[in-house]
Amino acid sequence: MLTRSDFKKAPSKPGIYFFLDKAGKILYIGKAVNLKLRLLSYADTKTLGPAKEKMVKESMRVKWLELESEAEALIEEAIAIKQHRPRYNIVFRDDKQYFFVAFTKERFPRIFLTHQPRKTEVRLQGRNRSRTSVVGPFTDGASLKNVLRNLQRAFPYCTCKEKHKRPCVRSEIGRCLEICCLKNPPENDPREKTYKKNIRAIKNILRGRRRDVLKSLEREMNQFSKKQNFEEAKKKRDQFFALENVFRHAPIIKRELNPEHAKALVLAKDLLSLPDLPRRIEGYDISNIQGTNAVGSMVVFESGEPKKEDYRLFKIRYKKTPDDTAMHQEVLLRRLKHDEWPLPDLFLIDGGLSQLNAAKKVLELYKLNIPVVGLAKREEELWVSSLRKFPLKQLSPILLHLFQHIRNESHRFAINFHRKRRSKSLHLR
């Protein structure tokens, strides 16, 4: 019988694990974000249900396969269960307990989850029955839904419940190809071919053929580059990195972009003439009293919401007299030395034209073409360049709320750190 010491040997990494009997036959397959912690949970058999307690007592050996991420573990677990059909994965025999991803066979195929893979026909939104193909089984519905949401960013597909006369809101944020949910989609539109390729890519990824999809994207990217079709080459490159990002070593549970945040990001994109939605925005502020104990803050908003684990603080090292502009430059210079931190789609600086120009000089030094804006508190203006500024009262309330939220958060973060430094300095005296 297995002991706690057997489980302690597992790495603290994502992966799938196998319980085997004395003959080497697989009894049970599971997935884990942290293999060691998950396997250690089997050490105290009294906390397990009767079936799992019996399984652990029958097991003579445990193996594991370390993987890159929870997303990959979810897919590899599904492949392994389907291949080995382990006895103690009892719910495999009761399909209603598992999730399957179904793909409809129609002009613009749909993707949905089901517990009943044997039913090959479904009725969708009052339309005629549509045949389907399925991929699975998957044990974790919540993780599966998040994987599909993330894949939709790389390979847009339709999730609208009804057909529209005009392109839907999702098309504005890059989640569909504009024609897939139209009541009368145009014939011979090249986007139809792209849509079907996206569906095929998602199906292959869920079947464990991610590397084949990556190779295909890389091949297409190189072909477009040779033909000097750089716009299409960039699209393939973006898909390549988006797919890699889904399977990076990080938890896959992410919040879906809510409609208000989506609208704010679309408005920001239009107002600032950005090439894409500013999903990641970094906000900066400086806090000091006459230059003493000066600190800078960096806050991060992703998809319109604070991402506090990415917040950073900087003790100002070089400037000892009040100079907000120079301090902003120092913070940005030091921030950009960290190439392991993801770059934002937009920098938001607390300040007016002088702070904006200071930030732009730093970006020029690093040869970075990332948009930056300054939010001036006193003048209540949004500076985009020396020639473009907008009174805040003219901005959409939704967009204004987002920018003010980022500014206020960066100010709060900086001033709290400054107070701690000042209090410590006074105490030391």
N, C-alpha and C positions, 0 to 999 in steps of 0.2 A: 504493500500500500504506500501511496505517496505521502511525504512528510513536508513540513514547512520549509525545510532546507532545500528541497527540490524546487519549490516555487521561488525561493530567494535568488536562484541563479538566473532568472529571467531578466532581461534588460528593462529599463524604465522608458520604453519606446512604444509607439503604436505597432500593432501587428495582429496576427491570428494565432490561435493555440489549438493543440490537439491532445486529447486524452486517449491513451492507448492501453489495451489490455495486455496480458502476459504473452499472447501470441502476436502482438504487434498490430492488431486490428484497431482501427480508429473507432472510439466509442462516442466522442463528442467533439465538435468544432465550435469555437467562439471567437469573437473579435474584442479588441481592447485598445483604448487610447494609451494606456500605460500597462504593459504586459505584466510587470512585476506586481503592481497593486491589484490587478484583476485576479491573477493566479493566487495571490496570498489570501484573497477572499474565500478561496475554497479550503483553506487550511483548517478553519473551524467548521467542521461538518454539521455541528448542531444548528448553525444558522441557515443551513441550506434546506431546501424542500426535500421530501423523501426520494424523489427520482434522482436529483443531483447528488444526494448523500450516497445513494447506492452506486451511482456512476463513479464517484471518487474512490469508493472502497474497492471497486473492481479494477480501477486503473493502476497499472504498474509503472507507467512512464508518462511523462508529459513532454511534448515538443512545441516549439513555436517558430514562427516565421516573422522576423522583424521587417517592417515596411516603413515607407516614408511618411505616411499620414493616416489619420482616421478614415479619410475618404478612400484611400487605397485598401485599407483593411476591410471596409464595408463591402467592396467589390470582390476582393479575394476570398472573403468568407463565403459569399454567395456562390462563387465558382467551386470552392472546395466542398460545400454542402451538397451541391448538385452532383458533383463527381463521385463523392464517397458515400453519400446517404447514410450518415452515422446513426446507429441505433438510438442513441440518447438525444439526438435532435428530433425528439418524438413529434414535435409540431410540424415537421416536414411532411408527415403523412396526413396532416389536417391543413390543407392549403389555406384555409381561412385565417390561420394564424401568421402567415407569411405575407410579405408584400412582393408584388411583381410589377414591373414597369411595362405597360402595354403601349404599343405603337399602332395607330390606325392605318389602314391602307386606303388612302384617298389622295386627292390632288395635293393638298397641304396636310400631311399626316399630323395627327395630334398625339400628345403624350399624356398618359394618366396612370394612376396607381390602382391596382386591383388586388383582391384576395383570392380571386377565382380565375386562374389562368386557363382552365379548361374551356371557359366560355369564350369562344373565338369571335363572337359578334357582340357588338354593343350598340345602344341607341344614344346618340349624342344630340342634345338640344333639339329634340323633336324631329331630327332628320332621319333619313333611312338608316337601317342598320349598316354598320361598317365592320369589315373583318379586321382582326388585329393579330399582331405577333407580340410575344412577351419575352422579357428578360428577367431572370431571377432564379431562386428566391432570395429576398433580402430580409434580414431579421429586425432591422431598426428603421421604422417608418420616418421618424423625425430626421435622422441623419440622411436618409435617402432623399427626402424632400429638399434638404439644404444642398446636397450635392447637385440635384437637378437645377435648383435656382442658380447655383454658381456656374454650372455648365451653360445655362441660358445666356449668361453674360458673354461667354466665348462663342456660343453657337445659338443665336437667337431663334426662337420658335414660338408658335402661337399658343397663348393660354387664355385668350378671350372666350367668354361664355357665349357670346352672341356675335353675329356678323354685323359689320358697320358699313355705312356709306362712305365714310372717310377713314383714313388711318387712325389707329387708336393711340392713346396716351403712351402706351408701352413703346411704340415706335419712336417717340421723342427721346426716350432714354436708352435706346439701342437694344431693347428686349425682343423686338420682332422686326420683320422686314417690310412692313407697311402694307403689303398686298395680301398676306396670308389670311387676314380676317375680314377682307372686303366682301361685300355681297356680290359684286361683279368684278372679280380680279381680271386684269388685262391678260390677253393671250400672248404667248411667246415672250414673256418678260424674263430677262436673265436672272431676276431675283428668285424665280420659281426653282430654277436649277440649284441656286445657292441654298435655298430652304431645304431641299431634299438632301443635299450634301451635309447640311447641319444635322438633320435627323439621323442620317447614316453614321455620322461621326459620334453622336451621343450613344447610339445603339452599340457601336463598336467599343466605346470607352466603358460602358456598363458591362460588356462581355469580357473585359480585361485586356482589350487590345489598344490601350492608350498609346503605347510606344509606336504602333503602326500609324495611328492618327498623327502623332507628332512628326514622324518621318515624312508622311504625306504632305503636311503643312510646310515643312522645311523645303521639300522638293518643289512645291508650287511657288513658295516665296523666291527661291533661287531662279526658277524659270521666268517669273515676272520681272525680276531684277535684270536678267540678261536681256530681256526685251525692252528694258528701261521704262517699264510700267510700274513706277515706284509707288503709286497710290494703292494698287492692288497688292504689291509686295508688302507694303506697310500693314494692310488688313490681315494678311496671312501671318505676319510677324506678331501682330497684336493678339491674334487667336492662339498662336503658339505659346506666348508667354502667359496668356490668360488661362490656358489649359494647364500649363505647368504650375501656375499659382494655386489652382484647385487642389493639387496633390502635393503641395509643399508641406513640410512638417509643421502643421498648425491645426488646431481644432477646426472642424468644418462647420460648427454651429455659428451661423451668422444671422443677423437680423435682416429681413427683407426691407428694401427701400420703401418707406411708407409714402403715400400719395403726396402729402404736404412737402416732405423733403425732396421728393422727385421734382415737384413743381418749382421749388426754390432753386434747385440745381439747374433745371432747364432755363429759368429766368437769368441765372448768373451766366450761363453759357451764352445766351443771346446778348445780354447787356455788354459783356466783356469781349464778345466775338471770339470765344474759345473754340478750339478744334473739337473738343469733346466735353462731356459733363465733368465738372470739377469734383470728383468723388472724394478725393483726399485733399483737405484744405488745412494748412498750417497757419496758426495765428501767433503773433509775437507782441510782447509788451516789455517795457523797462520800468523798474521801480527803484527809486533812490531818494535820498534827502541831501541836497547840495553835493551830490556825487559820492556820498559815503555809503558803504555797505550795499552798493548797487548790484542788482540782479536782473537777469533777463529770463523770460519764460517762453516756452514753445508748447502750444497745445495743438492737438490734432483732432479734426472732425472727419469721420468717414461716413459717407452717405447721409450727411446732415446731422450726425450724432457724435457726441464726444467719445474719443477712444483713449481713455485715461491711461491705459498701460503704455501708450506711446508719448505721454507728456514728458518734457525734459526741462530742467532748470540750469541756469548758468550763472556762476559768480563772475561779475565783471572784473577782469584782471588788470586791464591796461589804462583805463581812463579813471582818474580820481577826482576830476572836476565835473560839474554838471554839463553833460553833452549827450543828449538823447540820441542824436544822429550817429555819433561815433560808437556809442554802445550798441545800437542796433546792428551796425556793421560788424562789430566784434562777435556778437551772438550768431549772426548768419554765417560768418567765416568759420567759426568753430563748429556750427551745426553741419555745414557742408563737407567737413573733413570726415564725417561719419558716413562713408559710402555703404555701410551695412543697413542704414535706415532708409526706408522707401522714400523716394522723392514725391512731393505733393503735386497735384494738378494746379494748385493756386496758393500763393503766399498772401496772407493778409497781415499788414503791418499796422500797429497802432500809431497813427501820426499822419501828418500831411505831406506836402510835396517834398520837403527836405528829407524826411525819413524814407519816402518812396524812392527818391533818386539814390539815396545811400544804399538801399537794398538792391536796386538795379545794377549798381556798380559791382557789388559782390557777385551777382549772378553772371555778369559779363566776364568777370575774372575767371569764373569756373566754366565759361562758355555754355551756360545753361539758358535755354529759351523757355523758361517757365514764367507764366504771367504772375504779376505781383500788383497788389492794390494797397492804398493807404486809407485808413478810416480815421479821419480827423474828428476828435471829440468836440473841441471848441467851435469849429466852423460847421460841424455836423455835415461834412462833405465826404464823398468817396472819390479819392484821386486815383485815376487810371494812368495818366501820363501828365506831362507839363501842359498839354493842350486839352486834356479831357478830364472833367470832374463832374460829379452829379450831386446836387443837394439831396441829402438823405430823405427828405420829405417827398421827393419825386419818385423814390424807389417803390416797388411793390411791397406792401406790408410783409408778405411771406419772405421775400428776399432780405428785406431790412432786418427782420427778426433773426434770420440765420446769421447775418454778418455781425449784428449786435451781440448775439449769443456767443460767437467766437471771440469777439473783442472783450466782452465782459469776463469770459472764462479765462482768457490770457491775463487780464488785469488782476482777477482774483488770485490766480495761481502765483503771479509775480509778487503781489503785495503781501501775501501770506508768508512767502519765503523771505522777503525783505524784513518783515517784522521779527521773524525768528532770528535772523542775522543781527538785527539791531539790538534785540533783547539780549542776545548772547554777548554782544560787544559791550553793552552797558554793564552787564553782570561781571565781565572780566575786569572792568575798571574798578 
